[in-house]
Amino acid sequence: SSNEDVVKIVDGRFSAVGKGVATVVAKSVNGAKKAVVTVNVSDRDAPLQSSHPYESGLNQKYTYTLEGEPEKIAVAFSHDTYVEEYEDFIIVMDKNNENVGTYTADQLAGKVLIIDGDTVNIMLISDGDVEYFGFCITHVMPAEKFLTASEITLDKDALELNYGDTYKLNYTLSPNGALISDVYFVSSDNDVVSVDPDGTVYAMNKGQAYVIVYDKVSGKSAQCLITVNKNVIDGMHYTSDGEKISITYYEGEEETLTIPSKIDDLPVEVIADGAFMYSPTLKSVTVPSTVTVIANDAFVGCVNLTEINVSEENEKFSSSDGVLYSKDGTYLVACPGGKTGGFIVKDGVVAIGAHAFNMCVNITDITLSPTVELISQTAFDYCEKLTAFAVESSDHFAVRDGVLYTKDMKALVHYPCAKEGKYVMPQSVEVIKDGAFNSAVKLTDITISKNLSEIEKGALSHAENLKTVTCGEDNMFFASSNGILYDKDKKTVVCCPSAYNGEFFIKDGVETIGEYAFAACVNVTDVFIPSTVKRIGKYAFFGADGISQIILPPSVVSAELE
């Protein structure tokens, strides 16, 4: 825990000991995996409770009397009620101190006791020094008003889904006036069907499984038998909404594949996200006239695919030399991953889409036509052999030493993935565009220009062999120290190079860890944050999987650790 005055941890259990915010980190024994959660502790309005955690060596009595002198009372305990097993005990008594029951561990968690009279007395006995939550009574009411569910039902007792479908199951508690309930969902086989806490069901694989809804307080439950069907044709998984077919996943081994125009008498209209991703056997795919939607990453990673052919009757898409375009040829959707050598973007193309050349691992250089105006920031990711760009008399882009810039040389658009060594930025550059160095695996050092004023989100991340980012003193916006990039007054960490290895000690005086600052730094093992840090930006540690722990000081008031 980052703040034990707010949250203490004992044997993996959270104890909320004070109002405030704390970050809790759990990690594997070898430090390879971790999970982080932010805990916000607010005041609890409870009729009766112990301190949290309770003290050791305790023999304390707590009393609560309900107004109105009811003959019997219903006393409900919180689900985090817990004392040390077989060492500490909670003794519940009525108004005459007659024993109702003696409990240890979590035996009272979520329980409701009916007690004679209008008073409950609690004795909490502890003899060890281990700190646990203790007890909390959430409700005390006249027994005749206490109402738990006598029945719980689901809106479906049987359901048939197709692979990839979702469905929201809804439950009903009877009677409607049930005052206390604690409902959760569980699947009998998560490989077939998974379920969210709100009852949203996901069809994962062919088979049958029960989804069970359970009320902890009343002990009532209900279940729905779900049958998952897999719709497959020629290795293509598909779903149907009753009006159209969507191709969702391919697991075939064909070299040549023709997507049908109809399945089950419905038109095939959608090729979904990642539908053919990483299909190594595919060499040729033919798209029918009926398809109106093709996701940008539908064919990413098909390293042997050399042609995507589109029916001439298709009104949304076209193809030329095996490359996928919009119907009018102005938008380059996808270059097949099996293309080799140099690639010349044809005249008439105005925009190059997201993932258009993603994982075209054998393309060595790309020449842009004069008509190209827009390029997605992910268009050229993971082109492992791409060493240079070229342009032909463009009004929008320029190239120097194989690197792609805007025409005025004020913005760096993309650095070729396979271009080796050190990079010295031209002094005219003022902006590094989003993803400019993404997957620049052979880049080792960057020297930024004196005029650089803006680095878009994630622009310097995912260059896995980048060792240093340096900046001259004449830059008005940034500064560097030991290869780490900061803002000018060194109060914000802007970028830790992806190849940084070992522990990282953030300097005293730093107030902000910027967005993506440590993104993809897989060799950073620990990050030590000083008490001067107040803010941590979004995705600051995204993909930094080697970090075993990040301990947040109490000074941190804002952290988006996604």
C-alpha positions as CSV (number, residue, x, y, z in Angstrom):
1,S,0.0,0.0,0.0
2,S,1.2,3.5,-0.8
3,N,-0.4,4.9,2.3
4,E,-0.9,2.7,5.3
5,D,-2.9,5.4,7.1
6,V,-5.6,4.8,4.5
7,V,-5.3,1.1,3.5
8,K,-3.3,-1.6,5.2
9,I,-2.7,-5.0,3.7
10,V,-2.6,-8.2,5.7
11,D,-2.4,-11.6,3.9
12,G,-3.8,-10.0,0.8
13,R,-6.8,-8.5,2.6
14,F,-7.5,-4.8,2.3
15,S,-8.3,-3.0,5.6
16,A,-9.7,0.5,5.1
17,V,-8.2,2.3,8.1
18,G,-8.7,6.0,7.3
19,K,-10.4,8.3,4.8
20,G,-8.3,9.1,1.7
21,V,-6.8,7.5,-1.4
22,A,-4.1,4.8,-1.6
23,T,-2.6,2.7,-4.4
24,V,-2.2,-1.0,-3.8
25,V,0.3,-3.0,-5.8
26,A,0.2,-6.8,-6.0
27,K,3.1,-8.6,-7.7
28,S,4.2,-12.2,-8.3
29,V,7.0,-13.7,-6.2
30,N,9.6,-13.3,-9.0
31,G,8.4,-9.8,-9.7
32,A,7.5,-10.5,-13.3
33,K,3.8,-9.7,-13.1
34,K,1.9,-7.1,-11.2
35,A,-1.5,-5.6,-10.7
36,V,-2.4,-2.1,-9.5
37,V,-5.6,-0.8,-8.0
38,T,-6.5,2.7,-6.6
39,V,-8.6,2.5,-3.4
40,N,-10.7,5.4,-2.4
41,V,-11.8,5.2,1.3
42,S,-14.8,7.3,2.3
43,D,-16.6,7.6,5.6
44,R,-18.9,4.6,6.4
45,D,-22.3,5.5,7.9
46,A,-22.9,2.4,10.0
47,P,-24.9,1.8,13.2
48,L,-22.1,-0.1,14.9
49,Q,-18.6,-1.0,13.9
50,S,-15.1,-1.7,15.3
51,S,-12.0,0.2,14.4
52,H,-10.5,-0.9,11.1
53,P,-8.2,-2.6,11.7
54,Y,-9.0,-3.5,15.2
55,E,-6.4,-3.5,17.9
56,S,-4.5,-6.5,19.3
57,G,-5.0,-7.7,22.8
58,L,-8.6,-6.5,22.7
59,N,-11.5,-7.5,24.9
60,Q,-14.1,-4.8,24.0
61,K,-17.8,-4.6,24.1
62,Y,-20.0,-2.7,21.6
63,T,-23.7,-2.0,22.1
64,Y,-26.5,-0.7,19.8
65,T,-30.1,-0.2,20.8
66,L,-32.8,0.4,18.2
67,E,-35.4,3.0,19.0
68,G,-39.1,1.9,19.3
69,E,-38.6,-1.1,21.5
70,P,-39.2,-3.8,18.9
71,E,-39.6,-7.4,20.1
72,K,-36.9,-8.6,17.6
73,I,-34.3,-6.9,15.5
74,A,-32.6,-7.9,12.2
75,V,-28.8,-7.2,12.3
76,A,-26.9,-7.2,9.0
77,F,-23.1,-7.5,8.9
78,S,-20.9,-6.2,6.0
79,H,-19.2,-8.5,3.6
80,D,-15.8,-7.4,4.7
81,T,-16.3,-8.4,8.3
82,Y,-13.3,-10.5,9.2
83,V,-11.1,-11.5,12.2
84,E,-8.1,-13.7,12.5
85,E,-9.2,-17.3,12.1
86,Y,-9.4,-19.3,15.3
87,E,-7.3,-16.7,17.1
88,D,-9.8,-13.8,17.3
89,F,-13.6,-14.0,17.8
90,I,-16.8,-11.9,17.5
91,I,-19.4,-12.9,20.2
92,V,-22.9,-11.7,19.4
93,M,-25.3,-11.3,22.4
94,D,-28.8,-10.0,22.9
95,K,-29.9,-7.3,25.4
96,N,-29.6,-9.7,28.3
97,N,-26.1,-10.7,27.2
98,E,-27.4,-14.1,26.2
99,N,-25.0,-15.6,23.6
100,V,-26.5,-15.6,20.1
101,G,-23.3,-17.0,18.5
102,T,-19.5,-17.0,18.4
103,Y,-17.8,-16.4,15.1
104,T,-14.3,-16.3,13.7
105,A,-12.7,-15.5,10.3
106,D,-15.4,-14.5,7.8
107,Q,-18.3,-16.5,9.3
108,L,-20.3,-13.3,9.9
109,A,-19.5,-11.7,6.5
110,G,-22.8,-10.8,4.8
111,K,-24.8,-12.5,7.5
112,V,-28.2,-11.3,8.9
113,L,-29.0,-12.4,12.5
114,I,-32.4,-12.2,14.1
115,I,-32.0,-11.2,17.8
116,D,-34.6,-11.1,20.6
117,G,-35.2,-7.6,22.0
118,D,-34.1,-4.2,20.8
119,T,-30.4,-4.4,21.5
120,V,-27.4,-6.1,20.1
121,N,-24.2,-6.5,22.1
122,I,-20.9,-7.4,20.4
123,M,-17.7,-8.6,22.1
124,L,-14.6,-8.5,20.0
125,I,-11.7,-10.6,21.4
126,S,-8.2,-10.5,19.9
127,D,-5.0,-12.0,21.3
128,G,-2.6,-11.6,18.3
129,D,-0.9,-8.7,16.7
130,V,-2.1,-9.4,13.2
131,E,-4.3,-6.6,11.9
132,Y,-7.7,-7.4,10.2
133,F,-10.8,-5.4,9.4
134,G,-13.0,-6.3,12.4
135,F,-16.7,-6.0,12.0
136,C,-19.3,-3.6,10.6
137,I,-23.0,-3.7,11.1
138,T,-24.6,-2.1,8.1
139,H,-28.3,-2.4,9.0
140,V,-30.4,-2.7,12.2
141,M,-34.1,-2.8,11.8
142,P,-37.3,-4.3,13.3
143,A,-37.3,-8.0,12.4
144,E,-40.8,-7.7,10.9
145,K,-39.5,-5.1,8.4
146,F,-36.6,-7.2,7.4
147,L,-37.1,-8.7,4.0
148,T,-34.7,-10.8,1.9
149,A,-35.5,-12.3,-1.4
150,S,-37.7,-15.4,-1.3
151,E,-36.9,-16.0,-5.0
152,I,-34.5,-14.8,-7.7
153,T,-35.3,-15.4,-11.4
154,L,-33.6,-14.7,-14.7
155,D,-35.3,-13.4,-17.8
156,K,-34.1,-16.5,-19.7
157,D,-33.8,-20.1,-18.5
158,A,-32.2,-21.2,-21.8
159,L,-30.5,-19.2,-24.5
160,E,-28.8,-20.0,-27.8
161,L,-26.0,-17.8,-29.0
162,N,-23.5,-17.8,-31.9
163,Y,-19.8,-17.6,-31.4
164,G,-18.9,-14.0,-30.6
165,D,-22.4,-12.9,-29.6
166,T,-23.2,-11.1,-26.3
167,Y,-26.4,-11.0,-24.3
168,K,-27.4,-9.1,-21.1
169,L,-29.1,-11.4,-18.6
170,N,-31.5,-9.6,-16.2
171,Y,-32.5,-10.9,-12.8
172,T,-35.6,-10.2,-10.6
173,L,-35.7,-10.5,-6.9
174,S,-39.1,-11.4,-5.3
175,P,-40.7,-9.8,-3.4
176,N,-39.8,-6.4,-4.9
177,G,-39.3,-4.9,-1.5
178,A,-36.2,-7.0,-0.6
179,L,-34.1,-4.6,1.5
180,I,-30.8,-6.5,1.5
181,S,-29.3,-8.5,-1.3
182,D,-25.8,-9.1,-2.7
183,V,-26.1,-10.6,-6.2
184,Y,-23.3,-11.9,-8.4
185,F,-23.0,-14.0,-11.7
186,V,-20.8,-17.0,-12.4
187,S,-20.3,-19.3,-15.4
188,S,-19.9,-23.0,-15.0
189,D,-17.4,-23.0,-17.9
190,N,-15.6,-19.8,-18.8
191,D,-14.1,-21.4,-21.9
192,V,-17.6,-21.6,-23.4
193,V,-19.3,-18.6,-21.8
194,S,-17.9,-15.8,-19.7
195,V,-20.1,-13.3,-17.8
196,D,-19.5,-9.8,-16.4
197,P,-20.7,-8.8,-12.9
198,D,-23.7,-7.0,-14.5
199,G,-24.9,-10.2,-16.2
200,T,-23.5,-9.5,-19.7
201,V,-22.7,-12.9,-21.3
202,Y,-20.0,-13.5,-23.9
203,A,-20.1,-16.5,-26.2
204,M,-16.5,-17.7,-26.3
205,N,-16.5,-21.2,-27.8
206,K,-18.8,-23.9,-29.1
207,G,-20.5,-25.9,-26.2
208,Q,-22.9,-25.5,-23.3
209,A,-22.5,-23.8,-20.0
210,Y,-24.7,-22.6,-17.2
211,V,-24.7,-19.0,-16.1
212,I,-25.8,-18.8,-12.5
213,V,-27.0,-15.8,-10.6
214,Y,-26.7,-16.0,-6.8
215,D,-27.9,-13.8,-3.9
216,K,-25.5,-14.2,-1.0
217,V,-27.9,-12.8,1.6
218,S,-30.9,-15.0,0.9
219,G,-28.9,-17.9,-0.6
220,K,-31.3,-18.0,-3.6
221,S,-30.1,-18.7,-7.1
222,A,-31.3,-19.2,-10.7
223,Q,-29.6,-20.4,-13.8
224,C,-29.7,-20.2,-17.5
225,L,-28.4,-22.9,-19.9
226,I,-26.5,-21.3,-22.7
227,T,-25.7,-23.1,-25.9
228,V,-23.0,-21.6,-28.1
229,N,-22.9,-22.5,-31.8
230,K,-20.0,-21.8,-34.1
231,N,-21.0,-20.7,-37.6
232,V,-18.1,-21.7,-39.9
233,I,-17.8,-22.0,-43.6
234,D,-14.5,-22.8,-45.4
235,G,-12.6,-21.9,-42.1
236,M,-14.4,-18.5,-41.8
237,H,-16.3,-17.9,-38.6
238,Y,-19.3,-15.6,-39.0
239,T,-22.2,-14.0,-37.1
240,S,-25.6,-13.0,-38.3
241,D,-28.0,-10.3,-37.1
242,G,-30.8,-11.6,-39.2
243,E,-30.1,-9.1,-42.0
244,K,-26.4,-9.5,-42.9
245,I,-23.4,-11.7,-42.3
246,S,-20.1,-10.6,-40.7
247,I,-16.9,-12.5,-41.1
248,T,-15.2,-12.4,-37.7
249,Y,-12.4,-14.9,-37.7
250,Y,-10.5,-17.3,-40.0
251,E,-8.8,-20.5,-39.0
252,G,-8.5,-22.2,-42.3
253,E,-5.3,-23.2,-44.1
254,E,-6.1,-22.3,-47.7
255,E,-3.7,-20.4,-50.0
256,T,-6.5,-19.1,-52.2
257,L,-9.8,-18.0,-50.6
258,T,-13.0,-16.6,-52.1
259,I,-15.3,-15.0,-49.6
260,P,-18.9,-16.0,-50.6
261,S,-21.4,-13.2,-51.4
262,K,-24.2,-15.0,-49.4
263,I,-24.3,-17.3,-46.4
264,D,-27.6,-18.8,-45.1
265,D,-29.3,-16.6,-47.8
266,L,-28.0,-13.4,-46.2
267,P,-25.5,-11.1,-47.8
268,V,-21.9,-11.0,-46.5
269,E,-21.4,-7.3,-45.8
270,V,-18.8,-7.0,-43.1
271,I,-15.2,-8.2,-42.7
272,A,-14.6,-7.5,-39.0
273,D,-11.6,-6.3,-37.0
274,G,-8.8,-8.8,-37.3
275,A,-10.9,-11.3,-39.3
276,F,-7.9,-12.7,-41.3
277,M,-5.2,-11.4,-39.0
278,Y,-2.0,-13.6,-38.8
279,S,-3.2,-16.1,-41.4
280,P,0.1,-17.4,-42.7
281,T,-1.1,-19.7,-45.5
282,L,-3.2,-17.1,-47.3
283,K,-1.8,-15.9,-50.6
284,S,-4.9,-14.6,-52.4
285,V,-8.3,-13.4,-51.1
286,T,-11.3,-12.4,-53.3
287,V,-13.8,-10.0,-51.8
288,P,-17.4,-10.2,-53.2
289,S,-19.6,-7.4,-54.4
290,T,-21.8,-7.5,-51.3
291,V,-19.1,-6.4,-48.8
292,T,-19.6,-2.8,-47.6
293,V,-17.3,-2.7,-44.5
294,I,-13.7,-3.9,-44.2
295,A,-11.9,-3.2,-40.9
296,N,-8.5,-1.5,-41.2
297,D,-6.7,-4.4,-39.5
298,A,-8.7,-7.2,-41.2
299,F,-5.6,-8.5,-43.1
300,V,-2.7,-7.4,-40.9
301,G,0.0,-10.0,-40.3
302,C,-0.8,-12.1,-43.4
303,V,2.9,-12.2,-44.4
304,N,2.4,-14.4,-47.5
305,L,-0.7,-12.6,-48.8
306,T,0.2,-11.0,-52.2
307,E,-3.2,-10.0,-53.5
308,I,-6.6,-8.8,-52.3
309,N,-8.9,-8.9,-55.3
310,V,-12.3,-7.2,-55.2
311,S,-15.3,-7.9,-57.4
312,E,-15.8,-5.2,-60.1
313,E,-19.4,-5.0,-59.0
314,N,-18.5,-4.0,-55.5
315,E,-19.7,-0.4,-54.9
316,K,-17.5,0.4,-51.8
317,F,-14.1,-1.1,-52.6
318,S,-11.7,-1.8,-55.5
319,S,-8.3,-3.4,-56.1
320,S,-5.3,-2.7,-58.3
321,D,-2.3,-4.9,-58.5
322,G,-3.6,-6.8,-55.5
323,V,-3.8,-3.7,-53.2
324,L,-7.1,-2.8,-51.5
325,Y,-8.6,0.7,-52.2
326,S,-11.8,2.5,-51.8
327,K,-14.1,2.3,-54.9
328,D,-12.8,5.6,-56.3
329,G,-9.2,4.7,-55.6
330,T,-8.6,7.8,-53.3
331,Y,-8.1,5.8,-50.1
332,L,-5.5,3.0,-49.7
333,V,-7.1,0.5,-47.3
334,A,-4.5,-2.3,-47.2
335,C,-1.4,-3.4,-48.9
336,P,-1.0,-7.2,-48.7
337,G,1.7,-8.3,-46.2
338,G,3.4,-10.5,-48.8
339,K,4.4,-7.6,-51.1
340,T,8.2,-7.3,-51.5
341,G,10.7,-4.7,-52.5
342,G,9.9,-1.1,-53.3
343,F,6.3,0.1,-53.3
344,I,5.0,3.1,-55.3
345,V,1.7,4.6,-54.1
346,K,-0.3,5.1,-57.3
347,D,-1.5,8.5,-58.5
348,G,-5.0,9.5,-57.3
349,V,-4.5,8.2,-53.7
350,V,-5.3,11.0,-51.3
351,A,-5.2,9.1,-48.0
352,I,-3.3,6.1,-46.6
353,G,-5.4,4.4,-43.9
354,A,-4.7,3.0,-40.4
355,H,-2.6,-0.2,-40.6
356,A,-2.4,0.1,-44.4
357,F,1.2,-1.2,-44.5
358,N,1.2,-2.7,-41.0
359,M,3.5,-5.8,-40.9
360,C,4.5,-5.6,-44.6
361,V,7.7,-7.1,-43.5
362,N,9.4,-7.4,-46.9
363,I,8.8,-3.9,-48.3
364,T,12.1,-1.9,-48.4
365,D,11.0,1.5,-49.5
366,I,7.8,3.4,-50.2
367,T,7.4,6.2,-52.7
368,L,4.4,8.6,-52.3
369,S,2.5,10.0,-55.3
370,P,2.0,13.7,-55.5
371,T,-1.7,13.3,-54.7
372,V,-1.2,11.9,-51.2
373,E,-2.4,14.4,-48.5
374,L,-3.2,12.4,-45.4
375,I,-1.4,9.5,-43.7
376,S,-2.5,7.6,-40.6
377,Q,0.0,7.5,-37.8
378,T,-0.2,3.6,-37.8
379,A,0.1,3.2,-41.5
380,F,3.7,2.0,-41.6
381,D,4.1,0.1,-38.3
382,Y,6.3,-3.0,-38.1
383,C,7.6,-2.8,-41.7
384,E,10.8,-4.6,-40.6
385,K,12.8,-3.9,-43.8
386,L,11.5,-0.4,-44.6
387,T,14.6,1.8,-44.8
388,A,13.4,4.9,-46.7
389,F,10.6,7.0,-48.0
390,A,10.5,9.0,-51.2
391,V,8.1,11.5,-52.7
392,E,7.4,12.8,-56.2
393,S,7.0,16.6,-56.3
394,S,4.5,16.6,-53.4
395,D,2.7,19.7,-52.1
396,H,2.2,18.0,-48.7
397,F,5.2,15.9,-47.8
398,A,9.0,16.0,-48.1
399,V,11.8,13.5,-47.5
400,R,15.3,14.0,-46.2
401,D,17.7,11.1,-45.8
402,G,14.8,8.7,-46.2
403,V,12.7,10.2,-43.3
404,L,9.2,11.5,-44.0
405,Y,8.3,15.1,-43.0
406,T,5.5,17.6,-43.9
407,K,6.3,19.8,-46.9
408,D,7.6,22.7,-44.8
409,M,9.9,20.4,-42.8
410,K,8.2,21.5,-39.6
411,A,6.7,18.2,-38.6
412,L,8.3,14.8,-38.5
413,V,5.7,12.3,-39.8
414,H,7.4,8.9,-39.8
415,Y,10.9,7.5,-39.3
416,P,11.5,4.2,-41.3
417,C,11.3,1.1,-39.1
418,A,14.6,-0.4,-40.4
419,K,16.7,2.8,-40.7
420,E,19.8,2.2,-38.5
421,G,21.9,4.2,-36.1
422,K,21.6,7.7,-34.8
423,Y,19.2,10.4,-35.9
424,V,19.9,14.1,-35.8
425,M,16.6,16.0,-36.3
426,P,16.7,18.9,-38.8
427,Q,16.6,22.2,-37.0
428,S,13.4,23.2,-38.8
429,V,11.3,20.5,-37.1
430,E,8.8,21.8,-34.5
431,V,6.5,18.8,-34.0
432,I,7.0,15.1,-33.8
433,K,3.7,13.5,-34.9
434,D,1.9,10.7,-33.1
435,G,3.6,7.3,-33.6
436,A,6.5,8.8,-35.7
437,F,9.1,6.4,-34.2
438,N,6.8,3.5,-33.5
439,S,8.6,0.2,-34.3
440,A,11.8,2.0,-35.3
441,V,13.7,-1.1,-34.1
442,K,17.1,-0.1,-35.3
443,L,17.2,3.5,-34.1
444,T,19.6,3.9,-31.2
445,D,19.9,7.7,-30.5
446,I,17.8,10.8,-31.2
447,T,19.0,14.4,-31.1
448,I,16.1,16.8,-31.2
449,S,16.1,20.1,-32.9
450,K,16.4,23.5,-31.2
451,N,13.0,24.5,-32.5
452,L,11.1,21.4,-31.3
453,S,8.1,22.6,-29.3
454,E,5.6,19.7,-29.4
455,I,5.8,15.9,-29.1
456,E,2.5,14.3,-29.7
457,K,1.3,11.4,-27.5
458,G,3.4,8.3,-27.8
459,A,5.6,9.7,-30.5
460,L,8.8,8.5,-28.9
461,S,7.6,5.2,-27.6
462,H,8.1,1.7,-29.0
463,A,11.5,2.2,-30.5
464,E,12.9,-0.8,-28.7
465,N,16.6,-0.1,-29.1
466,L,16.5,3.6,-28.5
467,K,19.1,4.4,-25.8
468,T,19.2,8.2,-25.6
469,V,17.1,11.3,-26.4
470,T,19.3,14.4,-26.2
471,C,18.5,18.1,-26.5
472,G,20.7,21.1,-26.8
473,E,20.5,24.0,-24.3
474,D,19.2,26.3,-27.0
475,N,15.8,24.5,-27.1
476,M,13.2,26.6,-25.3
477,F,10.8,23.7,-24.5
478,F,12.8,20.6,-23.6
479,A,16.0,19.6,-21.8
480,S,17.8,16.3,-21.4
481,S,19.9,14.6,-18.8
482,N,21.7,11.2,-19.1
483,G,19.7,10.5,-22.2
484,I,16.3,11.1,-20.6
485,L,14.0,13.8,-22.0
486,Y,12.3,16.4,-19.7
487,D,10.5,19.6,-20.2
488,K,12.6,22.7,-20.0
489,D,12.5,23.2,-16.2
490,K,12.9,19.5,-15.6
491,K,9.7,19.2,-13.7
492,T,8.1,16.7,-16.2
493,V,9.6,13.4,-17.4
494,V,8.7,13.4,-21.1
495,C,10.5,10.2,-22.3
496,C,12.5,7.4,-21.0
497,P,14.1,5.7,-24.0
498,S,12.7,2.2,-24.6
499,A,16.1,0.5,-24.3
500,Y,16.7,1.8,-20.8
501,N,17.8,-1.1,-18.5
502,G,17.4,-1.5,-14.7
503,E,16.1,0.6,-11.9
504,F,15.0,4.2,-12.6
505,F,15.3,6.9,-10.0
506,I,13.2,9.9,-10.8
507,K,14.9,13.1,-9.7
508,D,13.8,15.2,-6.8
509,G,11.9,18.2,-8.1
510,V,10.1,16.3,-10.8
511,E,6.3,17.0,-10.4
512,T,4.8,15.2,-13.4
513,I,5.4,11.9,-15.1
514,G,4.1,12.6,-18.6
515,E,1.8,10.5,-20.8
516,Y,3.7,7.5,-22.3
517,A,6.9,8.5,-20.5
518,F,7.9,4.9,-19.8
519,A,5.7,3.2,-22.4
520,A,7.2,0.0,-23.8
521,C,10.3,0.3,-21.5
522,V,10.3,-3.5,-21.1
523,N,13.8,-3.5,-19.4
524,V,13.0,-1.0,-16.6
525,T,12.7,-3.1,-13.5
526,D,11.6,-0.6,-10.8
527,V,10.7,3.0,-10.8
528,F,11.3,5.1,-7.6
529,I,9.2,8.2,-7.4
530,P,10.1,11.1,-5.1
531,S,7.7,12.9,-2.9
532,T,7.7,15.9,-5.3
533,V,5.7,14.1,-7.9
534,K,2.0,15.1,-8.0
535,R,0.7,13.8,-11.3
536,I,1.2,10.7,-13.5
537,G,-0.1,10.9,-17.0
538,K,-2.2,8.5,-18.9
539,Y,-0.4,5.4,-20.2
540,A,2.8,6.5,-18.5
541,F,3.9,2.9,-17.9
542,F,1.9,1.2,-20.7
543,G,3.7,-1.9,-21.9
544,A,6.5,-1.5,-19.4
545,D,6.1,-5.2,-18.4
546,G,9.4,-5.6,-16.6
547,I,8.5,-3.2,-13.8
548,S,8.0,-5.2,-10.6
549,Q,6.7,-2.4,-8.5
550,I,5.8,1.3,-8.5
551,I,5.3,2.8,-5.1
552,L,3.3,6.0,-5.2
553,P,4.1,8.6,-2.5
554,P,1.3,10.4,-0.8
555,S,2.1,13.5,-2.8
556,V,0.5,12.0,-5.9
557,V,-3.0,13.5,-6.4
558,S,-3.7,12.4,-9.9
559,A,-2.6,9.1,-11.5
560,E,-4.0,7.4,-14.6
561,L,-2.3,4.0,-14.5
562,E,-4.0,2.3,-17.4
